[in-house]
Amino acid sequence: MPLLTRPLFANIKQDFCGALLEFIGTFFFLTLAYGGVQATTSAGGVGQPAPNALNVFIASVNFGFSLLVSAWLFYRVTGGLFNPNVSLALFLAGVIGPVRFVLYCIAQLAGAIAAAAVILALSPGPCSYNTRLQEGINPAQGVFIEMFVTSYLVLAVLMLAVEKHHVTPFAPVGIGLTLFVCELWSIYYTGGAVNTARAFGPAVVTGFPYGTQWVYWVGPCLGSLLGVSFYMILKHWNYWVINPDQAVTDTSLSPPDPVLVIQQRAASLRRRPTDSGEQIRPRNGKPQTAANGSTGETQNGTPENHQEASQGSMV
């Protein structure tokens, strides 16, 4: 039954089961990510100053590869969303229904809180995985940075996982790498949320120490709208006809050997016409038909011997 015409609570049992597993998956993903960031900053000493380039790179790797591993493990279970903004994108694209969307968002926020609390309890020192705007970045800049990076992640999910093709089973790899490069840009300036739940969990367990939590709700939600809008434009334009056969595995559709192509073109230029009726001019200067090899053809194509025969009959 199509999703739009399906009763609202037709799959409520599966929706609750999916939400429970999304809670576990989000907890799995964020304990790895939070724990990696906490360990990175603690390795340089408690109370370390602003992160340097190496810390930015390591934290980006933590989040990207944590999502890659977690999404691959839960990919066939719930889709491995772990992000309310991805859930919003799938809802707007018609992939999941409203009940599942609401339950997933609640489960993802709860999983982020649980993960942040566990890492805070198990790690020494202050919470270093909280999100805040870097000095010199105003809230408007933070909103747009989060909007753009979230839209990139959302588009990666839609094009690699939602769109079905031969490399769909490997979608978690592309999605994890997308988060990695998004973090390389955003993690220093905004903390690299790219996910409202990722910013909300640490803020809850630390008592909302910064007054810019709204940035991590507005920016990623706008990113969801931007990513879905571009995806819908691509679908409306039938993007697959622009570069057809891109996802097939038929080797016969690959380009031929360029050396053979050159040889075939050279041979076609050297080949003499045989049965096309084309005229070629030999060395004696008289035209010769390729069809019968006769010479002395007049301009209108009538052979001379035929013309003489005609004249003789007239006499």
C-alpha positions as CSV (number, residue, x, y, z in Angstrom):
1,M,0.0,0.0,0.0
2,P,1.4,3.4,-0.9
3,L,2.7,5.4,2.1
4,L,0.4,8.4,1.5
5,T,-2.8,6.2,1.6
6,R,-1.7,3.9,4.4
7,P,-3.5,4.3,7.7
8,L,-1.5,6.4,10.2
9,F,-1.0,3.6,12.8
10,A,-1.0,0.7,10.4
11,N,2.6,-0.3,11.3
12,I,2.7,1.0,14.8
13,K,4.4,-2.1,16.1
14,Q,7.2,-1.9,13.6
15,D,7.5,1.8,14.2
16,F,8.1,1.3,17.9
17,C,10.6,-1.5,17.2
18,G,12.4,0.7,14.8
19,A,12.4,3.6,17.3
20,L,13.9,1.3,20.0
21,L,16.6,0.2,17.6
22,E,17.3,3.8,16.5
23,F,17.8,4.6,20.2
24,I,20.4,1.8,20.5
25,G,22.0,2.7,17.2
26,T,22.3,6.4,18.1
27,F,23.8,5.4,21.5
28,F,26.2,3.1,19.7
29,F,27.3,5.8,17.2
30,L,27.6,8.7,19.7
31,T,29.4,6.8,22.4
32,L,32.1,6.1,19.8
33,A,32.1,9.6,18.6
34,Y,31.9,11.4,22.0
35,G,34.4,9.0,23.5
36,G,36.9,9.6,20.7
37,V,36.7,13.3,21.0
38,Q,37.0,13.2,24.8
39,A,40.1,10.9,24.6
40,T,41.7,13.2,22.0
41,T,41.4,16.3,24.1
42,S,42.3,14.5,27.3
43,A,45.5,13.1,25.8
44,G,46.8,16.7,25.7
45,G,45.9,17.4,29.3
46,V,42.8,18.4,31.0
47,G,41.7,22.0,30.3
48,Q,43.5,22.0,26.9
49,P,43.0,25.3,25.0
50,A,41.4,25.7,21.6
51,P,41.9,22.7,19.4
52,N,44.7,22.7,16.9
53,A,44.7,21.3,13.4
54,L,45.6,17.8,14.5
55,N,42.7,17.7,17.0
56,V,40.3,18.9,14.4
57,F,41.4,16.1,12.0
58,I,41.2,13.4,14.7
59,A,37.8,14.6,15.9
60,S,36.5,14.6,12.3
61,V,37.8,11.1,11.8
62,N,36.1,10.0,15.0
63,F,32.7,11.2,13.9
64,G,33.0,10.1,10.3
65,F,34.2,6.6,11.0
66,S,31.9,6.2,14.0
67,L,29.0,6.9,11.7
68,L,30.4,4.6,9.0
69,V,30.7,1.6,11.4
70,S,27.4,2.3,13.2
71,A,25.4,2.9,10.0
72,W,26.8,-0.3,8.4
73,L,25.8,-2.4,11.4
74,F,22.3,-1.0,11.6
75,Y,21.8,-0.3,7.9
76,R,19.5,-3.3,7.3
77,V,17.7,-2.9,10.6
78,T,16.4,0.7,10.7
79,G,18.4,2.3,7.9
80,G,20.9,3.7,10.4
81,L,19.7,7.2,10.6
82,F,20.8,8.3,14.1
83,N,19.9,11.9,13.2
84,P,16.6,13.8,13.5
85,N,17.5,15.9,10.5
86,V,18.0,12.8,8.3
87,S,14.7,11.5,9.7
88,L,13.1,14.8,8.7
89,A,14.5,14.5,5.2
90,L,13.2,11.0,4.8
91,F,9.8,12.1,6.0
92,L,9.7,15.0,3.5
93,A,10.8,12.7,0.7
94,G,8.0,10.2,1.6
95,V,10.3,7.4,2.7
96,I,8.9,7.2,6.3
97,G,5.5,8.1,7.7
98,P,4.7,10.8,10.3
99,V,4.4,8.3,13.2
100,R,7.8,6.7,12.6
101,F,9.3,10.2,12.0
102,V,8.2,11.4,15.4
103,L,9.2,8.2,17.2
104,Y,12.6,8.2,15.5
105,C,13.3,11.8,16.5
106,I,12.5,11.1,20.1
107,A,14.6,7.9,20.1
108,Q,17.6,9.7,18.5
109,L,17.5,12.6,21.0
110,A,17.2,10.2,23.9
111,G,20.1,8.1,22.5
112,A,22.2,11.2,22.3
113,I,21.5,12.1,25.9
114,A,22.3,8.6,27.1
115,A,25.5,8.5,25.2
116,A,26.7,11.9,26.5
117,A,25.9,10.9,30.1
118,V,27.8,7.6,29.8
119,I,30.9,9.2,28.3
120,L,30.8,12.0,30.9
121,A,30.6,9.5,33.7
122,L,33.4,7.3,32.3
123,S,35.8,10.0,31.3
124,P,37.9,12.3,33.5
125,G,37.8,16.0,33.1
126,P,35.1,18.4,31.8
127,C,32.9,17.5,28.8
128,S,34.9,18.4,25.7
129,Y,32.4,17.2,23.1
130,N,29.9,19.9,23.7
131,T,29.1,22.1,20.7
132,R,29.6,25.9,20.8
133,L,30.4,28.6,18.4
134,Q,34.1,29.4,18.1
135,E,35.1,32.9,19.1
136,G,34.6,35.2,16.1
137,I,31.7,33.2,14.7
138,N,28.3,34.9,15.2
139,P,25.0,32.9,15.4
140,A,24.0,33.7,11.8
141,Q,27.3,32.3,10.5
142,G,26.8,29.3,12.7
143,V,23.3,28.7,11.3
144,F,24.5,28.8,7.7
145,I,27.5,26.6,8.3
146,E,25.3,24.0,10.0
147,M,22.7,24.3,7.3
148,F,25.2,23.7,4.5
149,V,27.0,20.7,6.1
150,T,23.7,19.1,7.1
151,S,22.4,19.5,3.6
152,Y,25.4,17.7,2.2
153,L,25.0,14.8,4.6
154,V,21.2,14.6,3.8
155,L,21.9,14.6,0.1
156,A,24.5,11.8,0.6
157,V,21.8,9.7,2.4
158,L,19.2,10.3,-0.2
159,M,21.4,9.6,-3.2
160,L,23.4,6.7,-1.8
161,A,20.9,4.9,0.4
162,V,17.4,6.0,-0.6
163,E,18.1,5.8,-4.3
164,K,18.5,2.1,-5.2
165,H,21.4,1.1,-7.4
166,H,24.3,-1.4,-7.5
167,V,26.4,0.4,-4.9
168,T,23.5,1.0,-2.4
169,P,24.8,-1.8,-0.1
170,F,28.0,0.3,0.3
171,A,26.1,3.5,1.1
172,P,27.3,3.7,4.8
173,V,30.9,4.1,3.4
174,G,29.9,7.2,1.4
175,I,27.8,8.6,4.1
176,G,30.5,8.2,6.7
177,L,33.1,9.9,4.5
178,T,30.6,12.7,3.8
179,L,30.3,13.3,7.5
180,F,34.1,13.2,7.8
181,V,34.6,16.0,5.3
182,C,31.7,18.0,6.7
183,E,33.3,17.9,10.1
184,L,36.7,19.1,8.7
185,W,35.0,22.3,7.8
186,S,32.5,22.8,10.7
187,I,34.0,21.2,13.8
188,Y,36.3,24.1,14.6
189,Y,33.8,26.9,13.9
190,T,30.5,25.4,15.4
191,G,31.5,22.1,17.0
192,G,30.4,20.2,13.9
193,A,26.9,19.1,15.0
194,V,25.5,18.3,11.5
195,N,22.9,16.6,13.7
196,T,20.5,18.2,16.3
197,A,20.7,15.2,18.5
198,R,24.5,15.3,18.6
199,A,24.4,18.8,19.9
200,F,21.4,18.3,22.2
201,G,22.8,15.3,24.2
202,P,25.9,17.0,25.7
203,A,24.0,20.2,26.2
204,V,21.5,18.4,28.4
205,V,24.0,16.6,30.6
206,T,26.0,19.8,31.1
207,G,23.1,22.1,31.8
208,F,23.1,24.1,28.6
209,P,26.2,26.1,29.3
210,Y,26.0,28.1,26.1
211,G,23.2,30.2,24.9
212,T,23.4,29.2,21.3
213,Q,21.7,25.8,21.4
214,W,19.0,27.1,19.0
215,V,21.7,27.4,16.3
216,Y,21.9,23.5,16.2
217,W,18.1,23.3,15.8
218,V,17.6,25.9,13.1
219,G,20.7,25.3,11.0
220,P,20.4,21.5,10.6
221,C,16.6,21.7,10.0
222,L,17.2,24.3,7.2
223,G,19.9,21.9,5.9
224,S,17.3,19.1,5.7
225,L,15.0,21.3,3.7
226,L,17.8,22.4,1.4
227,G,19.0,18.8,0.8
228,V,15.5,17.4,0.2
229,S,14.7,20.3,-2.2
230,F,17.7,19.6,-4.4
231,Y,17.0,15.9,-4.3
232,M,13.4,16.5,-5.5
233,I,14.6,18.7,-8.3
234,L,17.0,15.9,-9.4
235,K,14.1,13.4,-9.3
236,H,11.8,15.7,-11.3
237,W,14.4,16.2,-14.0
238,N,15.0,12.4,-14.2
239,Y,18.6,12.8,-13.4
240,W,19.4,9.2,-14.5
241,V,18.9,10.1,-18.2
242,I,21.6,12.7,-18.1
243,N,24.3,10.1,-17.7
244,P,22.6,6.7,-18.4
245,D,24.1,3.3,-17.6
246,Q,26.3,4.9,-14.9
247,A,25.3,2.4,-12.3
248,V,25.3,-0.8,-14.4
249,T,28.0,-3.5,-14.4
250,D,27.8,-4.6,-18.0
251,T,31.4,-4.3,-19.3
252,S,30.2,-4.1,-22.9
253,L,29.0,-0.6,-22.2
254,S,32.5,0.6,-21.4
255,P,34.4,2.7,-24.0
256,P,36.3,0.5,-26.5
257,D,40.1,0.3,-26.7
258,P,41.2,3.7,-28.1
259,V,44.0,2.1,-30.1
260,L,41.5,-0.1,-31.9
261,V,39.2,2.9,-32.5
262,I,42.1,4.8,-34.1
263,Q,43.0,1.8,-36.3
264,Q,39.4,1.3,-37.4
265,R,39.1,5.0,-38.4
266,A,42.4,4.9,-40.3
267,A,41.3,1.7,-42.1
268,S,38.0,3.3,-43.1
269,L,39.8,6.3,-44.6
270,R,42.1,3.9,-46.6
271,R,39.3,1.6,-47.8
272,R,38.4,2.0,-51.5
273,P,34.6,2.0,-52.3
274,T,33.5,-1.3,-53.8
275,D,29.7,-1.4,-54.4
276,S,28.5,2.1,-53.6
277,G,28.6,3.4,-57.1
278,E,31.0,6.1,-56.2
279,Q,33.3,7.5,-58.9
280,I,37.1,7.4,-58.4
281,R,39.6,8.9,-60.8
282,P,42.5,6.7,-61.9
283,R,45.8,8.0,-63.1
284,N,44.7,8.3,-66.8
285,G,42.2,11.0,-65.7
286,K,39.1,9.1,-67.0
287,P,36.3,8.5,-64.5
288,Q,35.7,4.9,-63.5
289,T,32.7,3.5,-61.7
290,A,33.4,1.3,-58.7
291,A,30.5,-0.9,-59.6
292,N,31.6,-2.3,-63.0
293,G,35.0,-0.8,-63.6
294,S,33.9,0.7,-67.0
295,T,35.4,3.9,-68.2
296,G,34.2,6.8,-70.3
297,E,31.1,7.5,-68.4
298,T,29.4,10.8,-69.4
299,Q,28.3,13.5,-67.1
300,N,24.7,12.1,-67.0
301,G,25.9,8.6,-66.1
302,T,25.3,7.1,-69.6
303,P,28.1,4.9,-70.9
304,E,29.7,6.0,-74.2
305,N,29.1,2.6,-75.9
306,H,25.5,2.7,-75.0
307,Q,25.3,6.2,-76.5
308,E,27.0,5.1,-79.7
309,A,24.6,2.1,-80.0
310,S,21.7,4.5,-79.7
311,Q,23.1,6.8,-82.4
312,G,23.5,3.7,-84.8
313,S,19.9,2.7,-84.4
314,M,18.8,6.1,-85.2
315,V,20.7,6.1,-88.5
